[in-house]
Amino acid sequence: MKALPLLVLIALFLLPAGAEAFVFVSGDQAVINTPIDDDVIASGGTVVLNAPVRSLTAAGGSVVVNAPIAGDLIVTGGGISINADVDGKVLAAGGSISINGTVANLLATGGTVTLGPSAMVLRDAAVSAGTVVNAGTVLRNLTVSANTFENPGSAGRIVYQEQQPMMDLFSGFGMVSLLVTVGFLFLGIILIQIFPEEVASVVREIVTNPIVKTIVGFFGIVVSVLIVLVIAATVIGLPVAAVLGMLVAIGLLVSGLFVAYALGDLVVSRFRWKTGVTVTFIVGFVILQILIMVPFIGVLVQIIAASLGYGALLYALRDAWQAYSSAE
């Protein structure tokens, strides 16, 4: 996959409210030369790790890891080079990714992903890219989705699926899916223009304890569907169930749009871009759609986005009802 799905932004977005305990490093040249016994979040034109840290979440045009990481590494960038050991899992998304150290688990997507001769994955590796080269060692399962796959290295078990040509995306169901996606983009823009305050209230709920809202939203979806089915089962309640079902369906359809806006606002704020609300939404929408297209994690992203958006919508409706009741 040639696009840069910015996987790391979802991880940043789902950080709990107490994220001020993290160490933030940013700048055009974000270089870490001193050991940090903490979780580090770094962004910049170039991010270079030259000293050990507990865990690292990084986004940049170029990211180079030259020192060991005791925990997990979550990274996105145009070029990513991991030249040291990572005791935890590695989640990487970028144009070009090279692994030259020992990692526990690997999930990577990009234009080109290369496991060098010195690379070792102690458990499993799942890779999706235009070109994948495994010259290293994967002790258990290596799952690959790519146009081109070279395997001069070794793996306990290899599962390879050749990617479909890009033109297939614009034929048949691919074209229908593309048109539906564009339709949702325009729907989001319309909602933001017509109901700016209402959308903003839901987005505020999203950025406040997003993990809690995701859990509430997931169970809220399940409970909402069950209520509709129970009412429909009474037969006499079919009209009510039909209306409630439509409301639940609308909530699910727009839930991802709220998350896209919040994601776009996060990106725009973090990189200090000066844009309007429409451009902010489009940025977040595009990032979210690219994430959904990533093999292996796309379904998870959809579930999280739907649950988070639905949960935030429920909280916003509750707050609006409380405000209405208090005004009476």
N, C-alpha and C positions, 0 to 999 in steps of 0.2 A: 504494500500500500504506500503510494508515493506522498500522500498528504501527511502533515504533521498533526496528529490528533490531540496533542496537548493533554495527554493522560494525567499529567501531574496536577492540572488545575482542578480536577474532580477531587483529588486527595486534599488539596488546599481548601477547597470549598467545604468539605465535610469535617474540617477541624472543629473541635468543640469550642465553646465560648472562652475557655481558659487558655487559648492558644498563645496568650502573651508570655507563657512560660518558655516558649520556643526561642531559639536564637535566630534572628533574621540578619542576613547578609545580602546587600544589593549594591549595584553600581555598574558602570560600563565594564569594569574589570573587577569582578567579585572573586578575590583570591583568599583562600583560607590557609594561612601558614602556621597557625597556632592550634594545638590540640584543643578540642571542645568536648567536654564530657556531658553532652546534651544533644537534643534533637535540633538539627539545623535546617533552616529554609533559606535557600539562596536563589537569587535571580540576577540576570545581567546579560550584557552582550556576550561576555565570556565568563564562565564559572570554572574555577580551578580549585580542586581540593588537594592540598599538599600536606595535610596533617590529619590525624585520626579524629573521627567524630562518632557519636553514638548512632545517629541515623541522619540521612540527608534526603531532602526534597529539593530538587533543583530544576530551574527552567532558564534556558539561555540560548543564544545563537550557537554557542559552542560550550560543551560541558566536558571537563576532563577530570577523572578521578585517579589521583596518583597515590592515595593513602588509604589504609584499611578503614572499613566502616563496621562497627560492632552490631548494628541492627540492619534495617531495611534501606534500600536505595530506590527512590521514585524520581524519575528524571525524564525531561523532554527537551529537545533541542535540535538544531540543524545538524550538528555533528556531536556524537557522544562517544567518548573513549573511556572504558572502565579498565584501568591498568593495575588495580589492586584488589584485594580480597574483600568480599562482602559476606558477613556472617549470616545475614538474613536474606530475604527475597529481593530480587531486582525487577522493577516494573519500568520499562523504558519505551519511549516513543520518539522517533526522530527520523531525519532524512538518512543519516548514516550512523550505524551503531556497531561498535566493536567491543568485544569482551575478551580481556586478556588476563583475567584473574580467576579466583575460585569463588563461586557464589552458591547459595543454598538452593534456590529456585529461581527460574528466569521466565518472565513474560515480556516479550518484546515485539514491537511492530514498527515498521519503517520502510524506507526505500530499499536499503541494503542492511542486512544484519549479518555480522561475521563473528564467529567464535574462533579466536586464534589458536595456534598450537598450544599455548600455555593456559588456555581457558579450561575450567572444569566446573560442571554443574553437579552438585552432590546429590540432588534428587531429580526433579523434572524440569524440562524446558518446553515452552510453547512459543512459537515464533511465527509471525505473519509478516511478509515483506515481498517486494518485487524480486529480490535476489537474497537467498540465504546460503551461507557457507558455514559448514561445521568442520573446522580443522582441529577442534578440541575434543573433550570427553564429556559425555552426559551419562551419568551412572545409571539412571533409570529411563524414563520415557522422554523422547524427543518428538514433539508434534509440530509439524511444519505445514504452513499454507503459503505457497510462493509460486511465482512464474518460473523461476529457475532455482534449483536446489543442488548444491554440491556437498558431498559428504566424505572428504578424505580422512575425517576423524572417526570417532566411535560413539556408539550409544547403546544402552541396554535394549531399547526397543524403539523403532522409528515408525511414525505414522505420517505419511506425506500426502497432501492434497494439493493438486495443481490449481492455482487461481484461474478463474474464468477471465477471458479477455475483457478489457474495459468496455469495449463496444457492446458486450452483452448487457451492460447496465442500462443501455438505452433502447432495449428491445423488449417486447412483451411486457411481463410484469415489472421489469425494471423501469420502463418508461412510466407505467402507472404509478409506481412507488415514487418516482421523481416528481411527478405532477402533484401527487398528494402532499409530498413534503413542501413543495412550493406553495401549495394552498394553505398549509399550516403557517408558513412564514408570513403570508399576507394576513391571515387571521390574527396572528400575534400583533402585527403592526396596527391593524384596525382596533383591536382591543386596547392597545396602549394609547391610541389617539382619542378614542371615545371615552374610555374609563380609566384615565391616568391615576386618579386617587385610589380607586379600587385595586388596580394592579399593584400600585406601590404598597398598599397595605398588606397584600399577600406576600410580596417580595420581602417586606420587613420581617414577616414571620419566618420566611425561609432562612434568612441570615441569623436568626435568633435560635440557638440550639437546634441546628439542622438535623443532628442525629436523632433527637427526640421526635422531631416532626416527621422524620422518615419512618420511624417505628410506628408512631400513631397513624400515619397515613396508610401504611401497609395493612394494619389491622382494620383501619377505617374502611378501606376498600372491601375487605372481606365481609365485614359486618354490614356494610351498605348493600352489597349484593344479596346477602342472606335475608335481610329485611325485605327487599323487593320480592324475592322468591317466596317468602312466607306469606306476604300479603297477596301475591298473585295466586297462591294455592287456595285461597278462600273463594276464588271465582268472583264473588261479589266485589272483591277489592281490586279486580283487574284494572279498572280505570285509574285508581290511585297508584297501583303498581306501575302502570305504564308511564304516568307522569314522573313518579319517583325514579323509575329506571332511566328516563330521559335526562333527569337532573344529574344522576350519578354518571351517566355516559358523558354528559357535557363536562362535568368536573374532571373526569379522567382525560378527556380530549385536550383540555386547556391546561392541565396540571404541568405538563412538560414545558409549556410556553412560559409559565412563571419561573420555572427553574432556569430556562434559557436566558431570560432577562436578568435574573440574579447572577448567573454565571458571567454574562457579558459585563455587568456592572463590576464584578470582581476583577475581571481582566482589565477593563478600562481604568479602574481605580489603581490597581497595582502598577500598571505601566504609565499612569498619569497621562492618559490620552484625553484630549478635549473633544468630546462628541456629544451629539444629542441623544435623546432617549431611543429614537428609531435605530440609529447606528449601533447603539449599545446593545439593543435587543438582537439585531442581526448578527453581531459578533458572537454573542452567546449562543444563538440558534445554530450558527454554522459549526461552532466548536462541539456543541452537543450532538449534532447529526453525524459529525465525523467520528465521535466517540462511539456512537451507536453502531457505526459500520465496522468497528474494529472486531475481528474474530475473537472468540473466546470470552470477551468481556462485554460485548455489545448488549446482550440480553440483560446482564446485571445492571448496566448503566440505565437501560430502559426501566427496569423495576425500581431502581433508586429514584430516578427522575419522577416517575409517576407517583410513587409513595410520598416523596418529599413535597411535591407540588400539591398533592391531594391533602396531605396533613396540614400544610400551611394554609390551604384554602379553608379547611375546617376551623382552624384557629381564628382566621380572619372573620369568618361568618359568626363565630361565637362572640368575638369582640364587638362586631357590629350589632349583634342582637342585644348584648349587654348595654351598649351605648344607647340603643333605641329604647330599651326598657327603662333605663335611668332617666331618660328625657321625658317620659310620660308622667 
